Amino acid sequence: MTQSYLLGIDSGSTVTKAAIFDEEGNTLSLGRSQIVPRHPHPHWVERDMTETWSAAAQAIHRAVSHADISSAQISAIGITAHGDGLYPLGRDRQPLGPAIMSLDSRARDVVAAWRSRGLAQDALSLTGQFPFPYAPTALLGWMQREQPERLSRIGVILACKDWLRYCLTGELAADFTESSTGFTDVSTQRYSRDCLRMFDLESLSEALPEMRLPTDVAGRVTPSAAEATGLKAGTPVVTGLHDVTASAVGLGHIANGDLTITSGTFSINEVFSDHPRPDHRWATRNGLEPGQWLSMAISPASSSNVEWFLQQCCTLESQDSVQRLEHLENDLNAAFKDNSRIVYHPFLFGSPYEEPASAAFFGIQGWHTRAHLVRAILEGVVFNHRVHVDALAERFAINGCRVTGGGAHTPRMAQLFADTLNRRIQVTGTQEAAALGAALCAGVGVGVYGSLREATTHCQPVSTYRPLPQNRDAKEIAFTRYQQLVERMAPFWDTLDTPT
């Protein structure tokens, strides 16, 4: 039997990756391309849409060039990307200004105004969530207030992966998972005019593309995209899915009750269920198919803190954050053995709280080193994940927990998760879970696999970490200290905030 190969594209906040996998989920090649977000004003995070496509095309070209196969052997392509944010097109289907990223918080005042109007419970009941400042509904609400002329010219509302799929295929579509960022009724899981009407956005109902399932073939690679990427024209491209859902697929964690943690730009903590349980502490969104929901407790407060600190305080310019951490390994070993009580709040880009929280170190003294600060950041990141996981565990029976992203596959971080959450943590062999999840969806779409359940049998854990009693008690005390400082700082966050 001829071996099939699958391409998964994952466009994150700063790096776009393209990975080619075989049918067993093994990585043949990986292409990467970086795109730097822009910060034209405080709280604004944008990037050029044409540059976003160029970065993806470069990553794909590198993956194809490095693989020891012909591009004609790639059976199908799946796409995932950072969720939320806004990638608007005009009626001419061309970019309508820069994309707004999911790290953007310009719409905070819009969200606060909606809350003051008493929309929180109504939105939760109808859409399964109250908008975050980076949600597309919130950003459209901001545009309506601040850039009404731009809003009036919107012809198509896209997410990042939808834009990349359009660039590959020339076909417009939205996927089942990400359409539920505020445009769908949580009960029916379909588009709802009532949702748009709630936020005074009903005029945009025709700008929402056709919704399709993640495994549906949504188009084929055009000749121009083939020339830019090295792909074969006509290769099928499936709809794809939100990156947090793609990570769950790539980890083989798609059953109801499965808890998946992604430590990336966002702190992502998600559990599948067979019925919705809306709660203000998480977003209830569509699962992988009708009749399944995904509850996502998230905040933009995870390993991006580590990357930020290492960029500021480490001079190894040619290395990424994982390599920089490896360079500090001996110092970190010593720092984790010390009785350091530094606390770090990882709120550089946002937090789980309504107040405008900011990042901060507490308890620094003259004997502390850079490694002690890194230790505090790593602990603070995991503590923030625990806030979300503890909330989900109140309402869902959790079967198991798998972790990916942000160095979470390393023994240090995986054990830190196990000790802090007091749960057994599993790690799979892939470091590109989202790209693999997108590729597996592509395989289902063209019949390489009979179902996603069959496809994910290849995603088995390779390491298991259990809480160590000697660490668990210390982490419980440290987490309590972290929480107490959150409560005490909350009244001061507003006075420290940078105005929009």
Phi and psi in degrees as a GROMACS rama.xvg file:
@    title "Ramachandran Plot"
@    xaxis  label "Phi"
@    yaxis  label "Psi"
@TYPE xy
-71.7047  132.549  THR-2
-71.8699  136.721  GLN-3
-100.56  144.8  SER-4
-121.725  146.651  TYR-5
-129.73  140.914  LEU-6
-107.879  128.104  LEU-7
-115.632  129.131  GLY-8
-111.326  131.53  ILE-9
-132.045  108.562  ASP-10
-101.122  104.161  SER-11
-89.2543  -167.451  GLY-12
-68.3789  -32.7115  SER-13
-127.278  -24.503  THR-14
-126.342  132.736  VAL-15
-104.395  131.268  THR-16
-119.66  144.188  LYS-17
-129.757  123.39  ALA-18
-126.395  137.686  ALA-19
-104.011  128.629  ILE-20
-120.738  152.42  PHE-21
-88.7985  -178.76  ASP-22
-64.1365  -23.9675  GLU-23
-87.2436  1.46432  GLU-24
87.333  10.0818  GLY-25
-79.7871  140.629  ASN-26
-84.0876  123.216  THR-27
-87.2034  -42.9984  LEU-28
-156.578  158.936  SER-29
-139.344  127.031  LEU-30
-112.798  141.646  GLY-31
-130.449  148.622  ARG-32
-150.161  137.173  SER-33
-102.693  143.666  GLN-34
-135.391  128.481  ILE-35
-92.2297  123.092  VAL-36
-64.3428  156.094  PRO-37
-108.831  147.191  ARG-38
-126.414  73.6545  HIS-39
-67.5015  -23.457  PRO-40
-145.731  160.302  HIS-41
-55.3075  134.824  PRO-42
77.6832  -3.3042  HIS-43
-95.639  132.457  TRP-44
-134.639  113.274  VAL-45
-130.137  166.468  GLU-46
-153.403  152.502  ARG-47
-69.754  131.329  ASP-48
-70.0396  -36.4237  MET-49
-66.2617  -39.8798  THR-50
-64.7866  -34.3805  GLU-51
-61.5157  -45.0666  THR-52
-66.6265  -41.8844  TRP-53
-60.4458  -40.7156  SER-54
-63.6416  -41.6015  ALA-55
-65.0988  -42.6952  ALA-56
-61.3684  -40.1423  ALA-57
-64.6074  -43.6962  GLN-58
-62.3155  -42.846  ALA-59
-62.8376  -45.6998  ILE-60
-59.537  -40.8234  HIS-61
-66.9995  -40.3563  ARG-62
-64.3145  -43.9714  ALA-63
-64.6256  -41.4335  VAL-64
-66.0503  -34.4859  SER-65
-84.86  -15.8097  HIS-66
-80.9272  143.249  ALA-67
-89.1505  46.3173  ASP-68
-142.283  165.594  ILE-69
-83.8247  148.064  SER-70
-60.9617  -23.0593  SER-71
-67.4231  -16.7868  ALA-72
-84.911  -5.86526  GLN-73
-80.3319  115.371  ILE-74
-76.7844  -33.4686  SER-75
-165.218  164.765  ALA-76
-128.681  134.606  ILE-77
-119.534  148.128  GLY-78
-127.794  138.127  ILE-79
-138.375  165.595  THR-80
-166.789  172.067  ALA-81
-55.4694  143.8  HIS-82
-91.2267  175.591  GLY-83
56.0205  -155.253  ASP-84
69.5014  -168.948  GLY-85
-152.109  126.409  LEU-86
-122.257  85.2137  TYR-87
-86.8611  142.053  PRO-88
-114.029  150.057  LEU-89
-79.3723  -178.187  GLY-90
-67.5524  -17.3787  ARG-91
-86.2483  6.26502  ASP-92
63.8534  26.0295  ARG-93
-107.586  153.443  GLN-94
-53.8336  134.913  PRO-95
-104.033  70.8707  LEU-96
85.8098  -174.377  GLY-97
-71.4549  152.714  PRO-98
-71.432  149.941  ALA-99
-106.037  125.062  ILE-100
-82.5986  166.588  MET-101
-76.4567  -7.50319  SER-102
-87.9372  -2.9359  LEU-103
-73.8416  142.706  ASP-104
-133.344  24.9748  SER-105
-63.2419  -23.855  ARG-106
-89.7979  16.3789  ALA-107
-58.4354  -41.7648  ARG-108
-68.5328  -33.1312  ASP-109
-64.8647  -46.0952  VAL-110
-62.6085  -41.6123  VAL-111
-62.8923  -38.3003  ALA-112
-66.6535  -41.37  ALA-113
-61.2331  -40.806  TRP-114
-64.3236  -41.0285  ARG-115
-67.2136  -23.097  SER-116
-80.3097  -1.58656  ARG-117
81.851  25.3237  GLY-118
-84.5213  -10.2108  LEU-119
-57.3673  -52.1862  ALA-120
-69.8376  -39.1667  GLN-121
-62.6528  -43.3195  ASP-122
-65.1198  -41.3704  ALA-123
-61.566  -42.9035  LEU-124
-69.0754  -39.6557  SER-125
-84.7447  -46.3696  LEU-126
-103.342  -9.45507  THR-127
84.9826  7.51525  GLY-128
-167.268  158.96  GLN-129
-105.072  135.321  PHE-130
-57.9487  136.59  PRO-131
-78.3902  161.111  PHE-132
-59.1764  -24.3191  PRO-133
-94.7701  2.68416  TYR-134
-68.4456  147.781  ALA-135
-59.5916  -35.7576  PRO-136
-62.7708  -41.4965  THR-137
-66.6932  -41.0965  ALA-138
-67.9019  -36.4355  LEU-139
-67.212  -36.8859  LEU-140
-63.3911  -39.7309  GLY-141
-64.0115  -43.3533  TRP-142
-63.3123  -38.09  MET-143
-61.169  -35.282  GLN-144
-82.7485  -40.7665  ARG-145
-103.856  -27.4936  GLU-146
-134.994  59.3876  GLN-147
-60.687  -31.5411  PRO-148
-67.593  -39.0269  GLU-149
-65.6531  -42.9713  ARG-150
-59.6374  -39.726  LEU-151
-66.1511  -19.3415  SER-152
-96.1221  0.296829  ARG-153
-66.7269  128.401  ILE-154
-108.825  -29.6031  GLY-155
-144.478  133.105  VAL-156
-102.509  117.68  ILE-157
-124.183  156.872  LEU-158
-97.3149  172.781  ALA-159
-56.7201  -50.2843  CYS-160
-66.4417  -30.2973  LYS-161
-66.2961  -37.4949  ASP-162
-64.3813  -44.7359  TRP-163
-65.9127  -39.1022  LEU-164
-63.6538  -39.3405  ARG-165
-62.2598  -41.8605  TYR-166
-63.6429  -33.5323  CYS-167
-76.685  -36.5217  LEU-168
-119.248  -20.3454  THR-169
75.4294  8.60181  GLY-170
-111.044  138.403  GLU-171
-97.3113  136.456  LEU-172
-164.089  161.45  ALA-173
-125.046  154.13  ALA-174
-101.179  160.398  ASP-175
-59.5602  -37.458  PHE-176
-72.774  -48.0721  THR-177
-86.351  -14.0267  GLU-178
-64.0584  -19.8341  SER-179
-88.7893  22.7371  SER-180
-77.3274  4.95889  THR-181
145.578  -2.34546  GLY-182
-100.793  -4.26189  PHE-183
-120.368  154.486  THR-184
-77.2546  126.403  ASP-185
-63.643  -24.2578  VAL-186
-81.8064  -46.1461  SER-187
-86.0132  -22.1635  THR-188
65.4918  20.7046  GLN-189
-120.433  164.92  ARG-190
-54.054  144.89  TYR-191
-138.902  123.746  SER-192
-62.6928  -29.2767  ARG-193
-61.6406  -34.9809  ASP-194
-63.5673  -46.6813  CYS-195
-65.8718  -40.1636  LEU-196
-61.9799  -35.6117  ARG-197
-58.6632  -35.7351  MET-198
-104.359  17.7867  PHE-199
59.1166  38.1618  ASP-200
-121.184  19.8843  LEU-201
-61.3442  -25.4879  GLU-202
-64.432  -14.3138  SER-203
-96.828  9.0863  LEU-204
-60.3013  -32.9161  SER-205
-79.285  -7.57742  GLU-206
-88.8264  -3.93918  ALA-207
-85.429  122.375  LEU-208
-69.4908  165.354  PRO-209
-56.8691  134.056  GLU-210
-89.5346  130.802  MET-211
-133.143  159.259  ARG-212
-73.5115  154.136  LEU-213
-58.1066  -26.6768  PRO-214
-96.7007  -0.451431  THR-215
-71.9389  138.292  ASP-216
-72.409  119.274  VAL-217
-106.318  -3.38425  ALA-218
166.332  -177.385  GLY-219
-134.797  152.927  ARG-220
-61.9983  127.971  VAL-221
-79.992  161.05  THR-222
-57.31  -39.727  PRO-223
-67.7346  -39.0683  SER-224
-68.1627  -35.5993  ALA-225
-62.1588  -41.0909  ALA-226
-64.617  -37.4159  GLU-227
-74.8295  -26.906  ALA-228
-112.277  -18.7886  THR-229
85.7226  3.20171  GLY-230
-77.6184  166.093  LEU-231
-86.9206  129.639  LYS-232
-59.2761  139.428  ALA-233
93.8298  -6.22318  GLY-234
-64.1732  130.989  THR-235
-64.9245  142.068  PRO-236
-125.024  122.552  VAL-237
-85.4167  168.116  VAL-238
-59.5116  -42.5127  THR-239
85.7728  -169.626  GLY-240
-161.91  163.459  LEU-241
-54.5623  142.157  HIS-242
-65.2325  -30.5508  ASP-243
-68.0958  -36.1394  VAL-244
-72.6349  -37.9396  THR-245
-61.2873  -37.375  ALA-246
-63.425  -40.2942  SER-247
-61.5895  -42.4746  ALA-248
-63.0283  -45.147  VAL-249
-66.253  -20.4265  GLY-250
-93.0422  -1.64523  LEU-251
72.5358  28.6576  GLY-252
-118.33  74.6543  HIS-253
-119.824  4.24485  ILE-254
-86.4509  155.903  ALA-255
-61.1928  132.83  ASN-256
95.2944  -11.9396  GLY-257
-72.9399  128.702  ASP-258
-104.158  126.102  LEU-259
-119.53  133.074  THR-260
-117.315  127.292  ILE-261
-117.926  118.39  THR-262
-100.251  86.3807  SER-263
-125.223  -141.198  GLY-264
-57.6553  -40.2355  THR-265
-103.368  150.722  PHE-266
-82.5807  108.225  SER-267
-116.788  126.74  ILE-268
-139.275  114.464  ASN-269
-139.448  146.031  GLU-270
-139.671  135.721  VAL-271
-83.3604  151.619  PHE-272
-151.653  163.551  SER-273
-94.8934  5.15065  ASP-274
-156.571  153.885  HIS-275
-78.3787  144.07  PRO-276
-132.294  74.5696  ARG-277
-58.8882  141.442  PRO-278
-154.786  145.563  ASP-279
-65.7225  -14.8216  HIS-280
-86.2569  -5.474  ARG-281
-152.379  166.894  TRP-282
-99.2883  130  ALA-283
-98.1495  111.871  THR-284
-124.716  172.169  ARG-285
-66.3059  141.888  ASN-286
-82.3549  -147.481  GLY-287
-83.8984  -16.151  LEU-288
-156.99  163.435  GLU-289
-56.3133  138.335  PRO-290
92.1928  -0.293275  GLY-291
-125.543  140.42  GLN-292
-123.586  157.106  TRP-293
-126.088  117.898  LEU-294
-94.4627  118.8  SER-295
-115.049  110.798  MET-296
-96.6504  110.084  ALA-297
-136.442  158.884  ILE-298
-160.136  149.903  SER-299
-79.3148  61.8437  PRO-300
-148.477  64.5404  ALA-301
-133.606  -127.69  SER-302
-70.3273  -9.02844  SER-303
-59.9817  -25.7876  SER-304
-64.4977  -40.948  ASN-305
-64.943  -47.0917  VAL-306
-60.0316  -43.8063  GLU-307
-60.1762  -48.0353  TRP-308
-64.6887  -43.6509  PHE-309
-67.3896  -32.9064  LEU-310
-66.3364  -36.738  GLN-311
-77.4341  -33.9799  GLN-312
-118.056  -0.655381  CYS-313
-121.321  140.409  CYS-314
-105.181  14.908  THR-315
-83.4682  78.1826  LEU-316
-61.6224  -29.9703  GLU-317
-85.2446  0.34915  SER-318
-111.888  150.114  GLN-319
-85.2121  -178.808  ASP-320
-65.2331  -36.1948  SER-321
-63.6097  -42.3642  VAL-322
-66.4491  -37.6218  GLN-323
-64.8094  -39.1809  ARG-324
-63.7934  -40.244  LEU-325
-61.6758  -36.5816  GLU-326
-63.1344  -30.1971  HIS-327
-93.2092  8.41907  LEU-328
-55.0001  -48.2996  GLU-329
-62.9055  -42.5355  ASN-330
-65.1966  -37.4009  ASP-331
-66.8951  -38.177  LEU-332
-56.9129  -44.1751  ASN-333
-67.6145  -41.3216  ALA-334
-64.3735  -37.4811  ALA-335
-72.8585  -19.1794  PHE-336
-84.6052  -21.5188  LYS-337
-72.9718  160.008  ASP-338
-89.682  51.2307  ASN-339
-78.9506  138.088  SER-340
-116.646  21.5386  ARG-341
-61.1927  136.384  ILE-342
-114.875  137.453  VAL-343
-125.043  130.261  TYR-344
-97.3573  116.494  HIS-345
-86.8412  53.3153  PRO-346
-108.909  45.4659  PHE-347
-63.116  -40.412  LEU-348
-116.292  -1.81578  PHE-349
153.99  -178.729  GLY-350
-154.934  176.875  SER-351
-79.1803  1.93447  PRO-352
-106.158  154.351  TYR-353
-68.9427  -34.6876  GLU-354
-68.1104  155.196  GLU-355
-76.5876  73.8827  PRO-356
-65.8043  151.59  ALA-357
-130.395  159.476  SER-358
-74.482  151.92  ALA-359
-165.475  147.035  ALA-360
-99.2156  145.816  PHE-361
-131.569  138.087  PHE-362
89.7981  14.9232  GLY-363
-72.032  135.83  ILE-364
-130.379  168.625  GLN-365
-60.6531  -25.334  GLY-366
-83.9367  -8.83291  TRP-367
-72.9024  149.306  HIS-368
-113.574  175.707  THR-369
-57.357  -37.2769  ARG-370
-64.5948  -34.3433  ALA-371
-64.7396  -36.7135  HIS-372
-67.8407  -40.8531  LEU-373
-63.3288  -41.9412  VAL-374
-56.9592  -45.7839  ARG-375
-62.6081  -37.6131  ALA-376
-65.6602  -45.9759  ILE-377
-59.4787  -44.0632  LEU-378
-65.7101  -43.3859  GLU-379
-60.9895  -39.252  GLY-380
-60.5919  -47.2806  VAL-381
-69.4542  -36.5447  VAL-382
-60.7369  -40.0894  PHE-383
-64.4822  -38.9867  ASN-384
-59.4337  -40.3319  HIS-385
-63.6709  -36.7345  ARG-386
-53.8446  -44.1652  VAL-387
-71.3433  -43.6561  HIS-388
-64.7778  -41.4608  VAL-389
-60.3536  -38.3936  ASP-390
-64.4577  -46.9376  ALA-391
-62.0201  -38.2282  LEU-392
-66.4855  -17.6572  ALA-393
-71.4001  -24.2313  GLU-394
-118.907  -15.3006  ARG-395
-125.865  142.895  PHE-396
-83.2321  110.792  ALA-397
-91.3053  126.245  ILE-398
-84.8988  -40.864  ASN-399
-165.552  169.087  GLY-400
-135.749  125.824  CYS-401
-121.497  144.842  ARG-402
-125.893  143.129  VAL-403
-146.369  168.03  THR-404
84.9367  154.781  GLY-405
56.1911  33.9705  GLY-406
77.2018  9.99948  GLY-407
-64.917  -17.9189  ALA-408
-78.0554  -10.7032  HIS-409
-76.1821  148.471  THR-410
-55.2612  -39.7671  PRO-411
-61.2206  -50.4632  ARG-412
-72.1338  -39.7943  MET-413
-61.5743  -41.654  ALA-414
-68.0309  -34.9369  GLN-415
-64.0995  -39.5154  LEU-416
-63.3345  -45.9626  PHE-417
-60.9578  -45.8597  ALA-418
-68.0391  -39.1725  ASP-419
-74.4921  -42.4566  THR-420
-83.7326  -13.5296  LEU-421
54.9072  46.3628  ASN-422
-137.576  155.913  ARG-423
-73.4303  129.87  ARG-424
-113.621  131.448  ILE-425
-112.303  143.76  GLN-426
-127.865  132.481  VAL-427
-91.8823  178.494  THR-428
-78.1834  -19.6203  GLY-429
-85.7997  140.498  THR-430
-101.546  1.83507  GLN-431
-124.246  60.2059  GLU-432
-62.491  -41.7178  ALA-433
-66.344  -44.6132  ALA-434
-63.0349  -40.0487  ALA-435
-65.2403  -41.676  LEU-436
-59.2523  -42.3764  GLY-437
-63.9205  -41.3003  ALA-438
-64.8909  -39.5334  ALA-439
-64.6516  -37.8387  LEU-440
-60.6646  -39.3832  CYS-441
-63.6438  -40.3353  ALA-442
-62.7045  -38.8654  GLY-443
-66.0198  -39.2714  VAL-444
-62.2579  -29.9462  GLY-445
-110.106  10.4566  VAL-446
86.619  9.639  GLY-447
-63.3872  -36.9397  VAL-448
-121  151.31  TYR-449
-77.2544  -22.0695  GLY-450
-165.129  167.133  SER-451
-65.4619  -34.1765  LEU-452
-60.9582  -42.4428  ARG-453
-65.1194  -43.1649  GLU-454
-60.3536  -39.4871  ALA-455
-81.1813  -0.656042  THR-456
-64.1996  -17.2802  THR-457
-84.1976  -5.07233  HIS-458
-102.496  68.1731  CYS-459
-95.0987  145.281  GLN-460
-66.1774  143.363  PRO-461
-108.715  -16.8366  VAL-462
-142.135  143.851  SER-463
-128.59  133.383  THR-464
-121.031  130.232  TYR-465
-113.633  150.21  ARG-466
-59.0757  134.67  PRO-467
-94.837  124.538  LEU-468
-53.5129  -38.635  PRO-469
-69.8178  -22.0337  GLN-470
-95.875  -32.9425  ASN-471
-59.7428  -45.5704  ARG-472
-65.326  -40.5731  ASP-473
-64.9264  -40.1794  ALA-474
-68.8072  -31.2348  LYS-475
-65.3815  -42.5475  GLU-476
-64.7227  -43.6348  ILE-477
-65.3244  -38.1827  ALA-478
-66.1887  -39.623  PHE-479
-61.4058  -41.6392  THR-480
-62.453  -42.4282  ARG-481
-58.0509  -48.1613  TYR-482
-65.5237  -39.3784  GLN-483
-62.9407  -37.9546  GLN-484
-70.7521  -33.4235  LEU-485
-59.4315  -47.6925  VAL-486
-62.8595  -39.0047  GLU-487
-76.8894  -28.488  ARG-488
-82.894  -23.6636  MET-489
-50.0166  -41.6189  ALA-490
-66.4737  -16.9771  PRO-491
-100.354  -13.966  PHE-492
-57.0478  -40.7153  TRP-493
-63.0849  -35.1527  ASP-494
-73.1975  -19.239  THR-495
-96.4564  -6.39582  LEU-496
-74.6743  142.531  ASP-497
-84.1385  126.517  THR-498
-63.9406  152.378  PRO-499
